Amino acid sequence: MNPIPTDPPAGFPSHLLSVFFLITGIFGNNVAFLVFFNGRREWLMLDHRLIDAVKNLQRQIPIDQIEWQRLCQHFLTNFTTLPFHLPQRIQEIEWSNVIFVKRNLQIHLADGRQVPAKYIENFGEMWCEQSGKNEHHIRCQIRGTPEEVIIPISAIVTHILSKKDVSQYDENLAQKKAEEKAVRDAEEAKQHSEAYKTQMRERGEIVGFPKIQRNYPLFSEVSMKVLFLLCKRFGIALDFSYKFNLLVRRLVCLVDQSEFQELVEEDQKAFIAFMEKYMDQFVGRVIVSKTVRFQQSNLPDHLRGLFEIHCLQIENHSPTQTDVDSFLEKGDESFSTIAASISENALALPDTFWTQPEFGVLTKQKKGYPMFQFLFPLPKDFPEDIFE
């Protein structure tokens, strides 16, 4: 069976695009569409007469044999308006007031911006914080960018854009991109300066308990050698990843290492490259990853490292929530005592300390660019277009 086309043939007349998307939508069993009616946008179902007409066609003609321009012109001639179901009656809707995929819309974003965007797909009905009720949501791509957003249909400002507004937006966007590029170029040049490297080293100061290490730390050379050997031991690359960040967070909790046997000769060159990359690209920057961390227990993030070390000291390799509750009862004075007494040899610790999952933390792999790797509240559900 030939697949249903998602795009019209090359050179397809623009006035027939809506007809093409209507027919291919019904071919794909989509019989409800976003409709502008009585000043509102609603999801309405087509009348069975139109659905049956398209379905009969689908059964009679193979998709690869359809003459799309001729077919669409035929439907436009026979259906000058589109019949949709309202409670207890059929309402005829103008073609221009039915919003099909790839339609350009003016939408209102949560940050207050109004931008043109292309309608990609129906995302389903779900809770909307802005309106305080369930609403149909759609996925859109903001014009001129790869950015996609999911918005309630109440955030659509208009489904008919003027050429003047679109042209003005394109000009402003081009100017903004040029300005952003200039900033990026200046930032790149700045990053190669010694003053910038000094600033990053200052920002990379190890903050220690009870604060959370938000930036990649400025380790001593001995601790850097330890980090290098840990990465080598577990096959972890020096990159902005959850696995690497977990090594960094746990090593920070052990304070700067002092006792260390020198590297073997074959590791010397690799370590120098490792350290140069870390100092140039990581130190002082905010810890980021595509892996997002969500809180599933009542263990605060600033006590997580101490709890892991406490479990290590009492040889508790499978902690439970009961162990967490018992630990939290010890109080701030006990936590400070534990933090001040840590003197562990990082390389002598068992592999499980470095590789075990964080207790009470759910991780989700995010699509797209890395983000700050803080601990976030656990949401009720996860949008499909954000996480893999």
C-alpha positions as CSV (number, residue, x, y, z in Angstrom):
1,M,0.0,0.0,0.0
2,N,1.4,3.4,-1.0
3,P,1.8,5.9,1.8
4,I,-0.4,8.9,2.2
5,P,1.4,12.0,0.9
6,T,2.2,14.7,3.4
7,D,3.1,17.3,0.9
8,P,1.4,18.3,-2.4
9,P,3.1,17.8,-5.8
10,A,5.6,20.5,-6.9
11,G,3.9,23.6,-8.3
12,F,0.6,22.7,-6.7
13,P,-1.8,25.7,-6.9
14,S,-2.0,27.6,-3.6
15,H,-5.8,27.9,-3.6
16,L,-6.1,24.1,-3.6
17,L,-3.7,23.5,-0.6
18,S,-6.6,23.4,1.9
19,V,-8.4,20.8,-0.2
20,F,-5.3,18.6,-0.4
21,F,-4.8,18.7,3.4
22,L,-8.5,17.9,3.9
23,I,-8.5,14.9,1.7
24,T,-5.1,13.5,2.9
25,G,-6.3,14.1,6.5
26,I,-9.4,12.0,5.9
27,F,-7.3,9.3,4.1
28,G,-5.4,9.1,7.4
29,N,-8.7,8.8,9.4
30,N,-8.6,12.3,10.8
31,V,-12.2,13.5,10.6
32,A,-12.1,16.4,13.2
33,F,-10.4,19.7,12.5
34,L,-9.7,23.0,14.1
35,V,-12.5,25.4,13.0
36,F,-13.0,29.1,13.6
37,F,-16.7,29.7,14.3
38,N,-18.6,32.4,16.2
39,G,-15.4,34.1,17.2
40,R,-14.0,30.9,18.8
41,R,-11.7,28.1,17.7
42,E,-13.1,24.6,18.3
43,W,-12.5,21.0,17.3
44,L,-15.4,19.9,15.2
45,M,-16.2,16.7,13.4
46,L,-17.0,16.6,9.7
47,D,-20.3,15.5,8.5
48,H,-20.4,11.8,7.3
49,R,-21.4,12.8,3.8
50,L,-18.0,14.4,3.1
51,I,-16.2,11.7,4.9
52,D,-18.0,9.0,2.9
53,A,-17.2,10.8,-0.4
54,V,-13.5,10.8,0.4
55,K,-13.4,7.3,1.7
56,N,-15.2,6.0,-1.4
57,L,-12.6,7.7,-3.5
58,Q,-9.8,6.1,-1.4
59,R,-11.3,2.7,-2.0
60,Q,-11.6,3.2,-5.8
61,I,-8.4,4.9,-6.8
62,P,-4.8,3.8,-5.7
63,I,-3.1,6.8,-4.1
64,D,-0.2,6.8,-6.5
65,Q,-2.7,7.2,-9.4
66,I,-4.5,10.2,-8.1
67,E,-4.4,13.4,-10.2
68,W,-4.3,15.7,-7.2
69,Q,-4.9,19.0,-8.9
70,R,-7.9,17.7,-10.8
71,L,-9.3,15.9,-7.7
72,C,-8.9,18.9,-5.4
73,Q,-10.5,21.2,-8.0
74,H,-13.5,18.7,-8.2
75,F,-14.0,18.7,-4.4
76,L,-13.7,22.5,-4.2
77,T,-16.4,22.8,-6.9
78,N,-18.7,20.4,-5.2
79,F,-18.1,21.5,-1.6
80,T,-18.0,25.3,-1.6
81,T,-18.3,25.1,2.2
82,L,-17.5,22.3,4.6
83,P,-20.2,20.6,6.8
84,F,-19.3,20.2,10.4
85,H,-21.4,18.8,13.3
86,L,-22.7,21.1,16.0
87,P,-25.0,19.9,18.8
88,Q,-28.3,18.9,17.0
89,R,-27.4,20.5,13.6
90,I,-24.9,20.7,10.7
91,Q,-23.0,24.0,10.3
92,E,-21.5,25.0,7.0
93,I,-18.0,26.5,7.5
94,E,-16.0,28.5,5.0
95,W,-12.8,26.8,3.8
96,S,-10.8,29.8,5.0
97,N,-12.1,29.2,8.6
98,V,-10.9,25.6,8.7
99,I,-7.3,25.4,10.0
100,F,-5.3,22.6,8.4
101,V,-1.8,21.5,9.0
102,K,1.0,23.8,7.7
103,R,-1.3,26.7,8.0
104,N,0.4,29.9,9.2
105,L,-1.1,31.3,12.4
106,Q,-0.4,34.3,14.7
107,I,0.0,32.8,18.2
108,H,0.5,34.1,21.7
109,L,3.4,32.6,23.6
110,A,3.7,32.1,27.4
111,D,6.5,34.7,27.5
112,G,4.2,37.4,26.1
113,R,5.4,37.4,22.5
114,Q,3.1,37.2,19.5
115,V,4.7,35.4,16.6
116,P,3.7,33.8,13.3
117,A,4.0,30.0,13.4
118,K,3.2,27.0,11.2
119,Y,0.6,24.5,12.6
120,I,2.2,21.0,12.6
121,E,-0.2,18.7,14.4
122,N,-3.0,18.2,17.0
123,F,-1.4,17.4,20.3
124,G,-4.7,16.4,22.0
125,E,-6.7,17.7,24.9
126,M,-5.0,18.3,28.2
127,W,-5.0,20.7,31.2
128,C,-4.2,24.3,30.5
129,E,-2.7,26.3,33.4
130,Q,-3.6,29.7,31.8
131,S,-7.3,29.0,31.3
132,G,-7.7,26.6,34.3
133,K,-9.5,24.0,32.2
134,N,-8.9,21.2,29.7
135,E,-8.2,22.6,26.2
136,H,-7.2,21.2,22.9
137,H,-3.5,21.9,22.2
138,I,-1.6,22.0,19.0
139,R,2.1,21.8,18.1
140,C,3.5,24.7,16.1
141,Q,6.9,25.7,14.6
142,I,7.8,29.4,15.1
143,R,8.4,31.0,11.8
144,G,12.1,31.3,10.7
145,T,13.3,29.1,13.6
146,P,13.6,25.4,14.4
147,E,11.8,26.1,17.7
148,E,8.6,24.2,18.3
149,V,5.9,25.0,20.9
150,I,2.8,23.3,22.2
151,I,0.0,25.8,22.8
152,P,-3.7,25.7,23.7
153,I,-5.9,26.7,20.8
154,S,-7.0,29.7,22.9
155,A,-3.5,31.1,22.3
156,I,-4.2,31.5,18.6
157,V,-4.5,35.2,17.9
158,T,-5.6,34.9,14.3
159,H,-5.6,32.3,11.6
160,I,-5.3,34.9,8.8
161,L,-2.0,36.7,8.6
162,S,-1.4,39.8,6.5
163,K,1.6,39.9,4.2
164,K,2.7,43.1,5.8
165,D,2.9,41.6,9.3
166,V,4.8,38.5,8.1
167,S,7.2,40.7,6.1
168,Q,7.9,42.9,9.2
169,Y,8.4,39.8,11.4
170,D,10.9,38.4,8.9
171,E,12.9,41.6,8.8
172,N,13.0,41.8,12.6
173,L,14.0,38.2,12.9
174,A,16.8,38.6,10.4
175,Q,18.1,41.6,12.3
176,K,17.9,39.7,15.6
177,K,19.8,36.7,14.2
178,A,22.5,39.1,12.9
179,E,22.8,40.7,16.3
180,E,22.9,37.3,18.0
181,K,25.6,36.1,15.7
182,A,27.7,39.2,16.5
183,V,27.2,38.5,20.2
184,R,28.3,34.8,19.7
185,D,31.3,35.9,17.6
186,A,32.3,38.3,20.4
187,E,31.7,35.7,23.0
188,E,33.9,33.2,21.2
189,A,36.7,35.7,20.9
190,K,36.3,36.5,24.6
191,Q,36.5,32.8,25.5
192,H,40.0,32.6,24.1
193,S,41.2,35.5,26.2
194,E,43.1,35.0,29.4
195,A,40.8,37.4,31.3
196,Y,37.8,35.1,30.4
197,K,39.7,32.0,31.5
198,T,40.5,33.7,34.8
199,Q,36.9,34.6,35.3
200,M,35.8,31.0,34.6
201,R,38.3,29.7,37.1
202,E,36.9,32.0,39.7
203,R,33.4,30.9,39.0
204,G,34.5,27.3,39.2
205,E,35.4,27.6,42.9
206,I,34.3,24.5,44.9
207,V,31.6,25.7,47.1
208,G,31.4,22.8,49.5
209,F,28.6,21.7,51.9
210,P,25.8,22.8,52.3
211,K,25.8,24.5,48.9
212,I,25.2,22.7,45.7
213,Q,27.9,22.8,43.0
214,R,26.2,24.6,40.2
215,N,29.3,25.2,38.0
216,Y,31.9,22.8,36.8
217,P,34.5,23.0,39.6
218,L,38.1,24.1,39.5
219,F,39.7,20.8,40.7
220,S,43.3,20.6,41.9
221,E,45.7,18.9,39.5
222,V,45.7,15.8,41.7
223,S,41.8,15.7,41.7
224,M,42.0,16.2,37.9
225,K,44.2,13.1,37.6
226,V,41.6,11.2,39.7
227,L,38.8,12.4,37.5
228,F,40.8,11.4,34.4
229,L,41.4,7.9,35.7
230,L,37.7,7.5,36.8
231,C,36.6,8.4,33.3
232,K,39.1,5.9,31.8
233,R,38.0,3.2,34.3
234,F,34.3,3.5,33.4
235,G,34.7,4.5,29.7
236,I,33.0,7.9,30.3
237,A,33.8,10.7,27.8
238,L,34.7,14.2,28.8
239,D,31.5,15.8,27.7
240,F,28.3,17.5,28.9
241,S,26.6,14.3,29.9
242,Y,24.8,12.9,32.9
243,K,27.4,10.2,33.5
244,F,30.3,12.6,33.5
245,N,28.4,15.1,35.6
246,L,27.6,12.3,38.2
247,L,31.4,11.6,38.5
248,V,32.0,15.3,39.0
249,R,29.3,15.7,41.7
250,R,30.5,12.7,43.6
251,L,34.1,13.7,43.4
252,V,33.4,17.2,44.7
253,C,31.8,15.7,47.8
254,L,35.1,13.9,48.6
255,V,37.0,17.2,48.8
256,D,40.3,17.8,46.9
257,Q,42.4,14.6,46.7
258,S,45.9,14.8,48.1
259,E,47.4,11.3,48.0
260,F,47.9,10.0,44.5
261,Q,50.3,7.7,42.6
262,E,51.7,9.3,39.5
263,L,50.2,8.4,36.1
264,V,51.9,5.7,34.0
265,E,53.8,7.0,31.0
266,E,51.1,6.0,28.4
267,D,48.5,8.1,30.2
268,Q,50.5,11.3,30.5
269,K,49.8,12.7,27.1
270,A,46.1,11.8,27.3
271,F,45.8,13.4,30.7
272,I,47.3,16.7,29.4
273,A,44.7,16.8,26.6
274,F,42.0,15.9,29.1
275,M,42.9,18.6,31.5
276,E,43.3,21.3,28.8
277,K,39.9,20.6,27.4
278,Y,38.3,20.6,30.9
279,M,40.0,23.9,31.8
280,D,39.1,25.6,28.5
281,Q,35.5,24.3,28.0
282,F,34.1,23.2,31.4
283,V,35.5,25.1,34.4
284,G,33.1,27.8,35.6
285,R,30.3,26.9,33.2
286,V,26.9,25.8,34.6
287,I,26.6,22.0,34.8
288,V,24.4,20.9,31.9
289,S,23.2,17.7,30.2
290,K,20.5,16.4,27.9
291,T,19.5,14.1,30.8
292,V,16.9,15.9,33.1
293,R,16.7,15.0,36.8
294,F,13.4,14.8,38.6
295,Q,12.8,14.5,42.4
296,Q,11.1,11.3,43.5
297,S,11.9,11.4,47.2
298,N,12.2,13.9,50.1
299,L,16.1,13.8,50.0
300,P,17.3,17.4,49.3
301,D,19.9,17.7,46.5
302,H,22.4,19.4,48.8
303,L,22.4,16.4,51.1
304,R,22.5,13.8,48.3
305,G,26.3,13.5,48.3
306,L,26.5,13.2,52.1
307,F,23.8,10.5,52.1
308,E,25.7,8.5,49.5
309,I,28.9,8.7,51.5
310,H,27.0,7.9,54.7
311,C,25.6,4.7,53.0
312,L,29.1,3.9,51.8
313,Q,30.6,4.2,55.3
314,I,27.9,1.9,56.9
315,E,28.1,-0.5,53.8
316,N,24.5,0.1,52.9
317,H,24.5,-0.6,49.1
318,S,20.8,-0.6,48.6
319,P,19.3,2.3,50.5
320,T,15.6,2.7,50.9
321,Q,13.3,5.6,51.7
322,T,13.4,4.4,55.4
323,D,17.2,5.0,55.3
324,V,16.6,8.4,53.9
325,D,14.1,9.3,56.6
326,S,16.5,8.1,59.3
327,F,19.4,10.1,57.8
328,L,17.3,13.3,57.6
329,E,16.5,13.0,61.3
330,K,20.2,13.4,62.2
331,G,19.9,17.2,61.6
332,D,22.2,20.0,60.4
333,E,24.8,19.6,63.1
334,S,25.3,15.9,62.2
335,F,25.5,16.8,58.5
336,S,28.2,19.4,59.1
337,T,30.2,16.8,61.1
338,I,30.0,14.2,58.3
339,A,31.0,16.8,55.7
340,A,34.0,18.0,57.8
341,S,35.2,14.4,58.4
342,I,35.3,13.2,54.8
343,S,38.8,12.0,53.8
344,E,38.1,9.3,51.3
345,N,40.6,8.1,48.7
346,A,38.5,8.4,45.6
347,L,40.3,5.8,43.5
348,A,40.1,3.2,46.4
349,L,36.3,3.4,46.6
350,P,34.3,0.5,45.0
351,D,32.9,0.9,41.5
352,T,29.3,0.8,42.9
353,F,29.9,4.2,44.6
354,W,30.5,5.9,41.2
355,T,28.0,4.0,39.0
356,Q,25.0,3.4,41.3
357,P,21.9,5.4,40.4
358,E,21.0,8.5,42.4
359,F,18.5,7.5,45.1
360,G,15.0,8.9,44.4
361,V,15.9,10.6,41.1
362,L,14.1,9.9,37.9
363,T,16.1,10.7,34.8
364,K,14.6,11.5,31.3
365,Q,16.5,12.0,28.1
366,K,15.7,15.3,26.6
367,K,15.6,16.0,22.8
368,G,17.5,19.0,21.5
369,Y,20.1,21.1,23.3
370,P,21.4,20.4,26.9
371,M,19.9,22.2,29.8
372,F,20.9,23.1,33.4
373,Q,21.1,19.8,35.3
374,F,19.4,20.8,38.5
375,L,16.8,18.7,40.3
376,F,13.2,19.5,39.1
377,P,9.8,18.7,40.7
378,L,8.3,15.5,39.2
379,P,5.6,16.5,36.6
380,K,2.3,14.6,36.2
381,D,3.2,13.7,32.6
382,F,5.9,14.2,30.1
383,P,5.1,15.8,26.6
384,E,6.2,13.4,23.9
385,D,8.0,16.1,21.9
386,I,10.4,17.0,24.7
387,F,11.7,13.7,25.9
388,E,12.8,10.6,24.0
